[in-house]
Amino acid sequence: MNSSALVLAAGAGTRMKSSHPKVAHKMLGKPLVRWSIEAARAAGCTQVVTVIGHGADEVAPLVADTQTVLQAQQLGTGHAVKCAQDLLSSQSGSVIVLNGDSPLLTAETIKEVLSTREASGAGAVVLTMEPADPTGYGRIVRDAEGHVTGIVEQKDCTPEQAALTECNSGVYCFDCQLMLGYLDKLSTNNAQGEYYLTDVLSLMRADGHLVEAVVAADPNEALGVNSRRQLAQATKIMQRRINGRLLDEGVTMLDPDQVWVGPDAAVEPDVELLPQTYLWGSSSVASGSVIGPNTRLTDTSVGHDCVVEETVAIEAVIDNNVSCGPRAYLRPGAHLCDGSKAGTHVEIKKSTIGKGSKVPHLSYVGDATIGENVNLGAGTITCNYDGVSKWPTTIGDNVFIGSDTMLVAPVNVGEGALIGAGSTITKDVPAGALGIERSQQRNIKGWAVEHAQKLAEQAEAKKRRQ
């Protein structure tokens, strides 16, 4: 049976104390609203509609792969769904209503809610939870047979209802067409003066439709993010969830609480992640590699048997048996081929370091193509920018670059060439040649001794004057 998801992402989120809309804030590198959208898709929802409102200009690009509808005034959850009714009007089967600020909900739980409604034929199914502290949550009211008769918001609870411990998660699954027929019957006769979507359940029940509930096995799944404190709490829960899965799959972590892996990163067995390691975006690490400590990889791939220590890498490619760091910076377009090395205090941008080549320390390589088995001495710099344009440097195989060499692009160094230390190379160096550029050295005999004697005499004269 076809199913749709409606993601509510229009709220202001004032408790975040932010100029950005709440659902745009990130958890482990991914905006909150994306977690709900991707969970819905993973659960098999063929249509995803997102209701946006506050900060719509910022939220819209984050949900561009969904159908969107604007809730210009935030008048409650019922009103948000009503804004989307035209997009849902042709949808048969189930529609599950999710919150854009609940990133811990899993696709498996969404599937369970969907399948419960479809198997039971219920007009609605609500996902419930039993938190340690129910304060602030709407309470689930059941009849003697255990069927849901309604949901009462905290501010509208009687003392008896406030004592109930089963709470509303804010996730509902409806027979889509049946639900649409009740939206015009909602009223604002409540403490908030809003249109409550929860009232649809009571109206369905009053008309004899079955309303069921699925209790979340883990109440954390239903936790919403309304403040920075709650964002930190949700992040810690997801960090431990992801790291626990990786540990079970054969990844080693010295201290899992000091490793952060984003939801789209891939880590193979027999990888070791050391403290203060961050894997963001689509980063991947192949077996046998050691990452960290103090390393952040964003959209970066790491091959087998690498050591990546104290490194920041963004949109970089690291092949197999590569050594990187400590204190290396790989900028977008950096490619370290098999067996290469980027050492201490090395920055590489939009450059290929060939197989077996080494950039051991204190160097900058930008817009360069470096061949195989090349050695760049300490302090080597490709001078790639003339203030207007970026220019390329090409270095052939088996080249040796002496320390403190400036390669002023555009320039080519041929295969097997050698560059003398301290050179500023502005012209191409042919294959097999020695390229050297230095002013002539001059030695003045006895100068150091005479200079030291002069300094001593000046110090003595100053002492006598005092």
C-alpha positions as CSV (number, residue, x, y, z in Angstrom):
1,M,0.0,0.0,0.0
2,N,1.3,3.5,-0.8
3,S,2.2,5.7,2.1
4,S,3.1,9.4,2.4
5,A,5.0,11.4,5.0
6,L,4.1,14.9,6.1
7,V,7.0,16.6,7.9
8,L,6.1,19.6,10.1
9,A,9.0,22.1,9.9
10,A,7.3,25.5,10.2
11,G,7.9,26.4,13.9
12,A,10.1,29.2,15.1
13,G,11.9,27.3,17.8
14,T,12.3,30.4,20.1
15,R,13.9,28.3,22.8
16,M,16.9,27.8,20.6
17,K,17.7,31.5,21.0
18,S,18.9,31.6,17.4
19,S,18.5,33.7,14.3
20,H,18.2,30.4,12.4
21,P,15.1,28.3,12.2
22,K,15.2,25.3,14.6
23,V,15.0,22.6,12.0
24,A,18.1,24.0,10.2
25,H,20.3,23.4,13.2
26,K,22.6,20.4,12.7
27,M,23.0,17.1,14.6
28,L,26.2,15.3,13.7
29,G,26.6,17.5,10.7
30,K,23.0,17.0,9.3
31,P,20.1,19.5,9.6
32,L,17.4,18.3,12.0
33,V,14.7,18.2,9.3
34,R,16.8,16.0,7.1
35,W,16.8,13.2,9.7
36,S,13.0,13.0,9.6
37,I,12.9,13.2,5.8
38,E,15.4,10.4,5.3
39,A,13.9,8.2,7.9
40,A,10.5,8.5,6.1
41,R,12.1,7.6,2.8
42,A,14.0,4.6,4.4
43,A,10.7,3.4,5.8
44,G,9.2,3.3,2.3
45,C,7.2,6.5,2.0
46,T,6.8,7.3,-1.6
47,Q,5.7,10.9,-1.2
48,V,7.2,13.3,1.3
49,V,5.6,16.7,1.9
50,T,7.3,19.3,4.1
51,V,5.4,22.2,5.8
52,I,7.7,25.2,6.1
53,G,7.1,28.6,7.7
54,H,9.5,30.4,10.0
55,G,12.7,31.0,8.2
56,A,11.3,29.5,5.0
57,D,14.0,30.9,2.8
58,E,16.7,29.0,4.9
59,V,14.7,25.8,5.3
60,A,13.5,25.5,1.7
61,P,16.9,24.6,0.2
62,L,17.3,21.9,2.9
63,V,14.0,20.2,1.8
64,A,14.2,20.8,-1.9
65,D,13.9,17.1,-2.7
66,T,10.4,17.1,-1.2
67,Q,7.1,18.8,-2.0
68,T,6.8,21.9,0.1
69,V,4.0,24.0,1.3
70,L,4.1,27.3,3.2
71,Q,2.4,27.8,6.6
72,A,2.6,31.6,6.7
73,Q,1.0,31.7,10.2
74,Q,1.8,29.1,12.7
75,L,-1.7,28.3,14.1
76,G,-1.0,24.8,15.4
77,T,-0.4,21.3,14.1
78,G,-3.9,20.9,12.7
79,H,-3.5,24.1,10.7
80,A,-0.1,22.9,9.4
81,V,-1.7,19.7,8.0
82,K,-4.6,21.7,6.5
83,C,-2.0,23.8,4.6
84,A,-0.9,20.6,2.9
85,Q,-4.3,19.1,2.1
86,D,-4.2,20.0,-1.6
87,L,-0.9,18.0,-2.0
88,L,-2.4,15.1,-0.1
89,S,-5.8,15.1,-1.7
90,S,-5.0,12.5,-4.3
91,Q,-3.1,10.3,-1.9
92,S,-4.6,6.9,-0.9
93,G,-3.4,4.7,1.9
94,S,-1.6,6.0,4.9
95,V,0.0,9.4,5.7
96,I,2.4,9.6,8.6
97,V,2.9,12.9,10.3
98,L,6.4,13.5,11.5
99,N,8.1,16.5,13.3
100,G,11.1,18.2,11.7
101,D,12.7,18.5,15.1
102,S,12.7,14.8,16.1
103,P,15.9,13.4,14.6
104,L,16.1,10.2,16.8
105,L,13.1,8.5,15.2
106,T,14.1,5.4,13.2
107,A,12.9,4.1,9.9
108,E,12.1,0.8,11.7
109,T,9.7,2.5,14.1
110,I,8.0,4.4,11.3
111,K,7.5,1.1,9.4
112,E,5.9,-0.4,12.6
113,V,3.5,2.5,12.9
114,L,2.6,2.3,9.2
115,S,2.1,-1.5,9.2
116,T,0.0,-1.3,12.4
117,R,-2.5,1.1,10.8
118,E,-2.6,-0.9,7.5
119,A,-3.0,-4.3,9.3
120,S,-5.7,-3.0,11.7
121,G,-7.6,-0.8,9.3
122,A,-7.6,1.9,12.0
123,G,-8.4,5.5,11.2
124,A,-5.4,6.6,13.1
125,V,-2.4,5.2,14.9
126,V,-0.4,7.3,17.4
127,L,3.2,6.6,18.4
128,T,3.4,6.9,22.2
129,M,6.1,6.8,24.8
130,E,6.7,6.5,28.5
131,P,9.4,9.0,29.4
132,A,10.9,9.2,32.9
133,D,9.3,12.6,33.3
134,P,6.0,13.2,31.4
135,T,5.8,16.9,32.2
136,G,5.1,18.9,29.1
137,Y,3.8,16.1,27.0
138,G,0.2,15.4,25.9
139,R,-1.3,12.4,27.7
140,I,-2.8,9.3,26.0
141,V,-6.3,8.5,27.2
142,R,-7.5,4.9,26.7
143,D,-10.8,3.2,27.2
144,A,-11.3,0.0,29.2
145,E,-10.4,-2.1,26.1
146,G,-7.1,-0.2,25.7
147,H,-8.1,1.7,22.6
148,V,-7.1,5.3,22.4
149,T,-9.9,7.7,23.0
150,G,-8.0,10.9,22.8
151,I,-4.9,12.9,23.5
152,V,-5.0,15.8,26.1
153,E,-2.3,18.5,26.0
154,Q,-0.5,19.2,29.3
155,K,-2.2,22.6,29.7
156,D,-5.6,21.1,29.2
157,C,-5.2,18.1,31.5
158,T,-7.3,17.4,34.6
159,P,-5.3,16.3,37.6
160,E,-6.3,12.7,36.8
161,Q,-5.1,13.0,33.3
162,A,-1.9,14.7,34.3
163,A,-1.1,11.6,36.4
164,L,-1.0,9.4,33.3
165,T,2.5,8.3,32.2
166,E,1.8,7.3,28.6
167,C,2.6,10.3,26.4
168,N,2.1,11.6,22.9
169,S,5.2,11.5,20.7
170,G,3.7,13.9,18.1
171,V,3.9,11.1,15.4
172,Y,0.6,10.0,13.9
173,C,-0.4,7.8,11.1
174,F,-3.8,8.3,9.4
175,D,-5.9,6.9,6.7
176,C,-5.1,9.9,4.5
177,Q,-8.5,10.5,3.0
178,L,-10.4,9.9,6.2
179,M,-8.1,12.4,8.0
180,L,-8.6,15.1,5.4
181,G,-12.4,15.0,6.0
182,Y,-11.9,16.0,9.6
183,L,-9.6,19.0,9.2
184,D,-12.5,21.5,8.8
185,K,-14.0,20.3,12.0
186,L,-11.1,21.4,14.1
187,S,-11.5,24.4,16.5
188,T,-9.3,26.6,18.6
189,N,-11.3,26.0,21.8
190,N,-8.3,25.1,23.9
191,A,-5.7,26.7,26.2
192,Q,-3.3,27.5,23.3
193,G,-6.0,28.9,21.0
194,E,-4.6,26.6,18.2
195,Y,-5.8,23.9,15.9
196,Y,-4.7,20.7,17.4
197,L,-4.1,17.7,15.1
198,T,-4.7,15.5,18.1
199,D,-8.4,16.5,18.1
200,V,-8.7,14.5,14.8
201,L,-8.2,11.4,16.8
202,S,-11.0,12.2,19.2
203,L,-13.3,13.1,16.4
204,M,-12.5,9.8,14.6
205,R,-13.1,7.9,17.8
206,A,-16.5,9.7,18.4
207,D,-17.6,8.6,14.9
208,G,-16.7,5.0,15.7
209,H,-13.4,4.7,13.9
210,L,-10.7,2.7,15.5
211,V,-7.7,4.6,17.0
212,E,-4.7,2.5,17.9
213,A,-1.3,3.2,19.5
214,V,2.2,1.8,19.1
215,V,4.4,2.3,22.2
216,A,8.0,3.2,21.3
217,A,10.4,0.6,22.6
218,D,12.9,3.3,23.2
219,P,11.3,6.5,24.4
220,N,14.4,8.5,23.2
221,E,13.2,8.0,19.7
222,A,10.3,10.4,20.3
223,L,12.4,13.1,21.9
224,G,12.1,16.5,20.3
225,V,14.7,19.2,20.1
226,N,13.5,22.6,21.4
227,S,16.6,24.0,22.9
228,R,20.4,23.9,22.6
229,R,20.5,21.7,25.7
230,Q,18.1,19.2,24.1
231,L,20.1,19.3,20.9
232,A,23.2,18.4,22.8
233,Q,21.3,15.6,24.5
234,A,20.0,14.2,21.2
235,T,23.4,14.4,19.7
236,K,24.9,12.4,22.5
237,I,22.2,9.7,22.1
238,M,22.8,9.5,18.4
239,Q,26.6,9.5,18.8
240,R,26.3,6.5,21.1
241,R,23.8,4.8,18.8
242,I,26.1,5.1,15.8
243,N,29.3,4.3,17.7
244,G,27.6,1.3,19.3
245,R,26.7,-0.1,15.8
246,L,30.3,0.5,14.6
247,L,31.8,-1.3,17.6
248,D,29.5,-4.2,17.0
249,E,30.7,-4.2,13.3
250,G,34.4,-4.5,14.2
251,V,35.5,-0.9,14.5
252,T,37.9,-0.1,17.4
253,M,37.5,3.1,19.5
254,L,39.8,3.9,22.5
255,D,37.0,6.1,23.9
256,P,33.7,6.0,22.0
257,D,32.5,9.2,23.8
258,Q,35.3,11.1,22.0
259,V,34.5,9.9,18.5
260,W,31.8,11.5,16.3
261,V,30.6,9.8,13.2
262,G,27.9,11.4,11.0
263,P,25.0,9.3,9.7
264,D,26.2,9.1,6.1
265,A,29.8,8.2,6.9
266,A,31.0,4.6,6.3
267,V,33.6,2.8,8.4
268,E,34.8,-0.7,7.6
269,P,35.8,-3.3,10.2
270,D,39.4,-3.2,11.5
271,V,39.5,0.6,11.5
272,E,40.7,2.3,14.6
273,L,39.1,5.7,15.5
274,L,41.2,7.5,18.1
275,P,39.9,10.3,20.5
276,Q,38.7,13.6,19.0
277,T,38.0,12.1,15.6
278,Y,35.1,13.5,13.5
279,L,33.8,11.9,10.3
280,W,31.3,14.2,8.6
281,G,29.3,14.0,5.5
282,S,30.0,11.2,3.1
283,S,33.4,10.4,4.5
284,S,34.5,6.7,4.3
285,V,37.4,4.8,5.9
286,A,38.6,1.4,4.6
287,S,39.9,-1.4,6.8
288,G,43.3,-1.3,8.5
289,S,43.4,2.5,8.8
290,V,44.0,4.5,12.0
291,I,42.3,7.8,12.2
292,G,43.2,10.4,14.8
293,P,43.6,11.7,17.3
294,N,42.4,15.2,16.7
295,T,41.3,14.6,13.2
296,R,38.3,16.0,11.2
297,L,37.4,14.5,7.8
298,T,34.5,16.0,5.8
299,D,33.4,14.3,2.6
300,T,36.8,12.6,2.5
301,S,37.6,9.0,1.5
302,V,40.4,7.1,3.1
303,G,41.7,3.8,1.7
304,H,43.2,0.7,3.4
305,D,46.0,0.7,5.9
306,C,46.4,4.5,6.2
307,V,47.5,6.6,9.2
308,V,45.7,9.9,9.4
309,E,46.8,11.8,12.5
310,E,45.9,15.4,13.6
311,T,44.5,16.2,10.1
312,V,41.8,18.3,8.7
313,A,40.6,17.1,5.3
314,I,37.7,18.4,3.2
315,E,36.6,16.8,0.0
316,A,39.9,15.0,-0.3
317,V,40.8,11.5,-1.5
318,I,43.4,9.4,0.4
319,D,44.3,6.1,-1.3
320,N,45.9,3.1,0.3
321,N,49.0,3.0,2.6
322,V,49.1,6.7,3.0
323,S,50.6,8.6,6.0
324,C,49.1,12.0,6.7
325,G,49.9,14.4,9.5
326,P,50.4,15.3,12.3
327,R,48.9,18.7,11.7
328,A,48.2,18.4,8.0
329,Y,45.5,20.3,6.1
330,L,44.0,18.7,3.0
331,R,41.7,21.1,1.1
332,P,39.2,20.3,-1.6
333,G,40.7,18.5,-4.5
334,A,43.7,17.0,-2.6
335,H,44.5,13.5,-3.8
336,L,47.1,11.4,-2.0
337,C,47.9,8.3,-4.1
338,D,49.0,4.9,-2.8
339,G,52.0,5.0,-0.5
340,S,52.3,8.8,-0.5
341,K,52.9,11.0,2.5
342,A,51.8,14.4,3.7
343,G,53.7,15.2,6.9
344,T,53.8,17.7,9.6
345,H,52.5,21.2,8.9
346,V,51.7,20.4,5.3
347,E,48.8,22.0,3.4
348,I,47.6,20.6,0.0
349,K,44.9,22.1,-2.2
350,K,43.6,20.8,-5.6
351,S,46.7,18.7,-6.1
352,T,47.7,15.1,-6.8
353,I,50.6,13.6,-4.9
354,G,51.7,10.6,-6.9
355,K,52.4,7.0,-5.7
356,G,55.2,6.9,-3.2
357,S,55.8,10.6,-3.2
358,K,56.4,12.6,0.0
359,V,55.7,16.0,1.2
360,P,57.2,15.5,4.6
361,H,56.9,18.9,6.4
362,L,56.4,22.6,6.4
363,S,55.2,22.8,2.8
364,Y,52.3,24.2,0.7
365,V,51.2,22.5,-2.5
366,G,48.4,24.0,-4.5
367,D,47.2,23.4,-8.1
368,A,50.0,20.9,-8.7
369,T,50.4,17.5,-10.2
370,I,53.2,15.6,-8.7
371,G,54.4,12.3,-10.2
372,E,55.6,9.1,-8.5
373,N,58.5,8.8,-6.0
374,V,59.0,12.5,-5.7
375,N,60.5,14.1,-2.5
376,L,59.6,17.7,-1.6
377,G,62.1,19.1,0.9
378,A,61.0,21.0,4.0
379,G,59.6,24.5,3.2
380,T,58.8,23.8,-0.5
381,I,56.0,26.0,-1.8
382,T,54.2,26.1,-5.1
383,C,53.6,29.8,-5.7
384,N,50.3,29.3,-7.6
385,Y,48.6,32.6,-7.2
386,D,49.6,35.9,-8.9
387,G,46.9,38.0,-7.3
388,V,44.5,37.4,-10.1
389,S,44.7,33.8,-11.4
390,K,45.8,30.4,-10.1
391,W,48.5,28.6,-12.1
392,P,49.6,25.0,-12.3
393,T,52.8,23.3,-11.3
394,T,53.7,19.9,-12.8
395,I,56.5,17.7,-11.3
396,G,57.5,14.5,-13.1
397,D,58.4,11.1,-11.6
398,N,61.5,10.6,-9.4
399,V,62.2,14.3,-8.9
400,F,64.0,15.6,-5.8
401,I,63.2,19.1,-4.5
402,G,65.6,20.6,-2.1
403,S,64.4,22.3,1.1
404,D,63.1,25.9,0.9
405,T,62.3,25.8,-2.8
406,M,59.8,28.2,-4.3
407,L,58.2,26.9,-7.5
408,V,56.7,29.9,-9.2
409,A,53.8,28.7,-11.4
410,P,53.2,28.0,-14.2
411,V,56.3,25.8,-14.1
412,N,57.2,22.2,-15.1
413,V,59.9,20.1,-13.5
414,G,60.9,17.1,-15.7
415,E,61.3,13.5,-14.7
416,G,64.4,12.7,-12.6
417,A,65.4,16.4,-12.2
418,L,66.9,17.8,-9.0
419,I,66.3,21.2,-7.5
420,G,68.9,22.7,-5.3
421,A,67.9,23.8,-1.8
422,G,67.0,27.5,-1.4
423,S,66.1,28.0,-5.1
424,T,63.3,30.1,-6.6
425,I,62.4,28.3,-9.8
426,T,60.6,30.5,-12.3
427,K,61.5,28.5,-15.5
428,D,60.9,24.9,-16.6
429,V,63.5,22.4,-15.5
430,P,64.2,19.7,-18.1
431,A,64.2,16.0,-17.3
432,G,67.4,14.8,-15.6
433,A,68.7,18.4,-15.0
434,L,69.8,20.3,-11.9
435,G,67.8,23.4,-11.3
436,I,69.4,25.9,-9.0
437,E,69.0,29.6,-8.3
438,R,71.1,31.3,-5.6
439,S,73.0,34.5,-5.2
440,Q,76.8,33.9,-4.9
441,Q,78.0,33.2,-1.4
442,R,80.6,35.5,0.0
443,N,82.8,34.6,3.1
444,I,84.6,37.5,4.9
445,K,87.5,36.1,7.0
446,G,87.6,37.1,10.6
447,W,84.5,39.1,10.5
448,A,82.7,37.2,13.2
449,V,85.6,37.5,15.7
450,E,86.0,41.2,15.0
451,H,82.2,41.8,15.4
452,A,82.1,40.0,18.7
453,Q,85.1,42.1,20.0
454,K,83.4,45.3,18.9
455,L,80.2,44.3,20.8
456,A,82.2,43.6,23.9
457,E,83.9,47.0,23.8
458,Q,80.6,48.7,23.4
459,A,79.2,46.8,26.4
460,E,82.2,47.8,28.5
461,A,81.9,51.5,27.5
462,K,78.2,51.5,28.4
463,K,79.0,49.9,31.8
464,R,81.6,52.7,32.6
465,R,79.1,55.4,31.7
466,Q,76.7,54.0,34.2
